[in-house]
């Protein structure tokens, strides 16, 4: 293991030490090493998304390895382009590193990037380096639509079926366990779900091909992101209770929730960072695997709760306004 810190190397020496660890994607024409990478875009269009992980805000180095951070940084970005119906092809990554950061941690992070990207044919095609007070990992991803029309958040219509592909709640449970320090041997699967989420990437293009009317990645919690989709589409989403729609997810969380004094359904509804795909489909459309039905799209105004018409953007659970302290993650509110 390299015992040096990044302060012991020049920028060029640090890059040279890890560039061989990064995968070259199947769409990469000119990889890292020049002023800009060149990536093929056979469709003539490409999706672009970007996201950041900030040490102390999104991850802690004592919770997981550099490889975990690299994996997670890539996963949360490639899920975004998959949610448009595209296949991720290339990422670029910028790093802010305190001078005392071990070179070994940087190499480990690159291995985590490669572990998720290489099997998918995704290239890690460059980026930037800077010194700073805390580690920041900023990733930009590109995706190929493959001839498909992009699936937007704004296409859901009254009568559509609401469905989800992936898991709901394990990452939130893993975060709660790490934060509490009460992590036990039986909790490793949940902790891993937070440190290394596995997005339902194949579900995005499958949903697009099946005629999905709207879709998005669930990263900030089911209730919060469903509300965003509902508002963009000017509709109401009426979801079934988690115990009915996703009983396996609730059961998976039950033991940890009991020990933590939490309700597993709350983790399902408000926990983010599992990066599943939330989509709507025309009524009668066979749902492609692995989508599961969650509920129904309703017209705003015409749908009433306790005698009051519900406005566009409302998310209901079992026909009622959910009673939860928070609907999910928000970067700027406590």
Secondary structure, DSSP 8 states (H G I E B T S, - for coil): ----BGGGS-HHHHHHHHGGGS---TTEEE-TTSSS-EE--TTS-EEEEEEEEEBTTTB-TTTS-HHHHHHHHHHHHHHHHHTTT-EEEEEEEEEEE-TT-BHHHHHHHHHHHHHHHGGGT-EEEEEEEEE-SS-EEEEEEEEE-TT-----GGG--TT-EEEEES-SSHHHHHHHHHHHT---GGGHHHHHHHHT----HHHHHHHHHTT-SEEEEE-S-HHHHHHHHHHHHTEEEEE--HHHH-HHHHHHHHHHHHHHT--HHHHHHH---S-EEEEEE-TT----TT-EEEEEEEETTTSEETTEE--TT-EEETTEE---S-SS--SS--
